Amino acid sequence: MNNVIIVSKCLRVINFTFNKKKYLFHFRGVYVGKKIRKIELVGDDTLNILKGEEYVLYVKIVSIEDHIVKGTIIKFRDIEEFKDQS
């Protein structure tokens, strides 16, 4: 599918496989005409993504199933990094 930029808060981090983690992010809205309730992303376990923090994510969308966007994290930045630049 497409690569997109998402700004969202991490709700949960789950060990997925030996070197991958699944990250659940908050989202309420519509994407390509489909109602979305949350975002479920997979990334390396070396990513420093923490529950409760907000991020700007560059994501490759893989699918949309049951109101959940599923994809992989290409890169990310903590939203606090943008606040510090003001």
N, C-alpha and C positions, 0 to 999 in steps of 0.2 A: 504494500500500500504506500502511504506517504510518510515523509519525515515531517515532524511538527515540533513547535516549541510550546511547552506547557509550563505554567506557573502554578504550583500546587504544594500542599502540605502532606508530608509523609504520615500515614496513619499506622502503618505496621511494616515490620521487616521480618521475613520468613526465610530460614535456610531452605534452599530449593534442591540443590545438588551439591556435590563435593566442593565445587569452586564457584557456584552461582547462588544468588539470593533473589527472592521475589519481593518486590516493594509495592505496597498498596498506597495509592494516593487519593486524596479527596477530589471529587469533581461532581458538580451538578449542572447539567445543561444539555446542549445538543451539539453533536458533531456529525457532519455530513448527513443531516436530516434524521439522525437517530438519537433518541434520548439516552444519556449516559449518566450512570450513578457513581462509578468509580473507575480508576485507572490502575491496571495491574501490569507492572513492568518487571523484566528480568535484567539483571546486571551482574557483573563480577562481584565476588564477595570482598574484593579489595576497595570497593567504592565506600566512601565515608558518608553514607546517607543515614541520618538518624531519625527515629520516630519523633514526631512533634515539630520538626523543623520544616521551613518552607524552602523550595528550590525552584530554579529555572532549569528545565530539563529539555534537552534536545533528544527526541525520541523517534524511533522507527516504528510505526504502527504495523502490527502483524494482522490483527483481526479485531472485530467487534462482535462480542457474543453476550447475550443476556444483559444488555445495557452496561457492559464492561469493555472498555478499550484495553486491548492486550498488545504489548510491544516490548521493545528492548531499548535500554538506555544507551545512547551514543556518547553523550557527555552531559555534564550538569555543573551548576554553580549554586552555592548557598545564596539565598536572596540577601542575606546580611552583607555579603561582599558588595552589592550594589548600593546599599544604604551608606556604607562607609565612604563612598566616593563623593558624597555631596559636599 
